[in-house]
Amino acid sequence: MKVLSKVYTALIFFFLYAPIGVLILFSFNDSKSRVTWHGFTLKWYEELFNNDQLMDALIVTLSVAALTAVFATIIGTVSAVGIHSLGKRMKRVFLTVNNIPMVNPEIVTAVSLLLIFVFVSEATGWFEMGFLTLLLSHITFSIPYVILQVSPKLRQMNAHMYEAALDLGCSPVRAFFKVVLPEIMPGILTGALMAFTLSLDDFVISLFTSGSSAQPLSVVIYSMTRHRVSPEVNALSTILFVTVFVLLLVVNIAQMRDDAKKKAAR
């Protein structure tokens, strides 16, 4: 059974990462062919950085992802702390409400956000679809994931530590930053990383809320699929994959070192 479970796990990872491996391989192919290997080259990476359309979309994507990670993490962390301080019944209600956007189909969220933005635009006359609506949309659907990551860390934390800090003369704000925040930091970092990657990955919501002035990579690449997709997209996808992979490694290593320090201190 152990051998079968290992083979099964290996097959799962193979089917998950084999397409990515092929994409990375053909980003170095000296031809536009997606089937035949014609030799090693870096010209697609060079042409990628000379492609203004993809570079503009990349800047929009990374800007939105970074800002989404910052704002969604702040709002999600504060919300998680507020939910944690509620009674059991109200906490269950708020956590259930928090889970709805995560199980809700993206198309429903996208259409709902579009209707809200159109309503506000017609009501005010100055609100236009663009970078701001794209950013607000990404922050909106990322917040529940941050709450989901921070809440378990709050439950694992010893509540008496915060009370002890107050008894020793700390103000509530100082006690939060000195006691609570370091304890839940792994959850905050995980939530920020998840918000960043979710923003990079999103397509459906971005398609409905980006407008024509600020289109992220997912929308631009989708428009390119109507014709032949350039190998420059393979090169760009490779760079994004490696960046996220390295970022994930850094966060995991930092968490492992933090856990090791806490165990050593105990």
N, C-alpha and C positions, 0 to 999 in steps of 0.2 A: 504493500500500500504506500509506503514511503517513496519508493521508486516511481510509482505511478503519479503520486502527487507532485513530485519534482518535475517529471516530464510534462504534466499538465500545466504547471506554473511556467515552465520554460516555453511551452507553445504559446501561452497567453502573451508573454513578453515578446516573443518573436513576432506574432501578428500585430502587436501594438507598435513595435519599433522598426520592423522591416520596411514599411513605406517611408519612414523618416530616413532610414539608412540609404534607400534608393535615391531619395530626393537630394541628400547631401552628396552622394556619389556623382549624380548627374549635374550638380552645380559646378563640377570641375570638368565636365565633358567638353571636348573641343568640337562641338557640333550642337545644333538645335534639336537633334534627334533625342527622343525620350526612350529609345529602345536599344540603339547600338552605341557602343563605346568607341570613340574616335581619338582618344588620347587626352592627356592632362593639360588643363589650361586654367588661367585665372582671369581670362578676359571678361567673363560674365560679371565678376566682382568689380572690375574696372568700369564696365559699362553701367553697372548698377548705380555707382556714385555719380555718373554723368546723366542719369535719367531724372530729370527735374520732377516729373509726375510722381514717381515712386519715392523720391527724397522728400517731397512736400508731404506726401501721405505718411511717410515714416515719422516726420517731425510732429505731425498732428497726432499720430497714434501714441508716440512716446510721451508727448506733452499731456495728453488726456490720461494716459495710464498712470503717469507720475502724480498728477494732481488728484486723480481718483484715489490712488493709494493713500495720499496724505489726508484728504478730507474724509474719505470713508472710514479710515482708521480712527481718526479723532471722534467722529460722530458715533461710530459703532462702539468704540471703547466706552465713551460716556453713557451711551444707551445701555450697554451690558452692565455697567456699574449700577445704573438706575434700576434696571430690571432685577438685579441681584438683591437689591435692598427691599424689594417688595415682599408681601406675604406669599405663601405657597400658591393660593388660588389665583391671585392676580399675576404672579410670575408665570404660571402655567398658561394663562390667557395671552400674555404678551409674547411668550415664546412660540405659541401656536400661530399668532398673527405674524411673527417674524419668519416662520417657516413657509408661509403661504407664497411669497415671491420666489422662493427657491424651487418649489414644486410646480409653480404656475408656468404654463407654456410661454416661451419668450415672445411669441407673436402677440399674445394677449397684453403683455407688459409693453411691448413696442407700440401697439395701436393705442393703448391707454395714454402713454406718454405723448404720442403724437397729437392726440385729441386735446390734451391739456395745453400743450404748447401752441396749438392753433387757436384755442379759445383765448389764451392770454394775449397772443399776438393781435387778434381781432379786437380784444377789449382795450388794450393799451395803445396799439398802433406803432410801437417801437420794437417789439420783441420779434426777432427773426430767427429762422432756423439756421444754425451754424455751430461754431465751436462751443458756445455757451450751452446750447441745448444738448449737444453731444456729451459734454462734461457732466451736466446735471443728470442725464440719463444713466451714465456709467456709475456715478456716485450712488444713485438711487438703488440700482440692482446689486451693488457691491456691499452696501451696509449690512444686510442680513448675514452675509458670509463672515464678516468681521465679528459680529455679535456671536455667531455660532462658534468662532474660534476662541474668543475671550471668555465667554461664560463658563466653560469647564475649568479654566484656570482660577476664576473667582471662587468656584465651588471647592476646589482643592486647597485654597488658601486657608490658613488658620485665622479665623475671624478675630480671635483674641489679640492678635498682634496689633491690629489697627486700634482696638480699644486700649491696649497697653500704651501705645504711642500717645493717645489722647490723655491718658492718666499722667503721663510723664511730662506733659506741658506742650505737646505739639498742637498746632491748630489743625482743623480738619483737612485743610488744603495741604499743609506741610506733611501731615501724616499720610495722605494719599500718595504724594510724590515720593516720600521716603520709604514707605512700607508697602503699600498696595501695588504701586506701579512696577517696582522691581520684581514682585512675585508673579505678576501677570504678563510681564514683558515677552516671554516666549509666545504666548497666544496673540499678543499684539503684532509681533513680527510675522507670525504665520498669517494673520488676517491681512496685513499690509501686502505680503507677497501674493496672497490669493486675490486680493482686489486688483493688484497690478496685472497679474496673468489673466484674470477674467476680462479685464478691460482690453488687453491685447487680443484676446481670443474672440471677443464678441463680434457678431455680424448682423444678426436680425435686428436688434435694437438700434445699432448704428445706422443701418440702412434706412430706417424710418425717421431718425431724429437728427441726422448729420446735416441735411441740406446739401447745397451744391458748393458752398464756400469753404467747408472744412470736412473733407472726406478721409476717413482712416484707411489703413491698408486693406482691411477686409473688403470694404466696399469697392476700392479701386481695383483690387485683384479680381473681384467678382465681375466687374465691368470688362476686364480683359479676357475673361473666359469665353466671351462671345466670339472672340477670334482665337488665334493660336497664342497660348501662354508662352511668354518669353522665358528663356533660362535665367534671366536676371531675377525672376521671382524665386527660382530655386536657390540662388545665391542669398537673396534677402531672407528667405525662410531659414536657411542654414545659420545665418548670423543671429537671427532671433532665437532659434532653438538653443544654440550654444550659449547665448547671453542668459537666457532663463535657466538653463541647466547649471551654469556657473553660479548664478545668484542663489539657486536652490541649495547647492553644495555649501556655499558660504553660510547661509542661514542655518542649515542643519549642523554644520561643524561648530558654529557659535553656540547653538543650543546644547550640543553635547558637552562642550567645555563648561558651559554655565551649570549644567546638571552635575558634572563631575566636581566642580568647585563646591556646590551645595552639599553633595554627599561627603566631601572631605571635611567641610566645616562642621558637619554633624558628628 
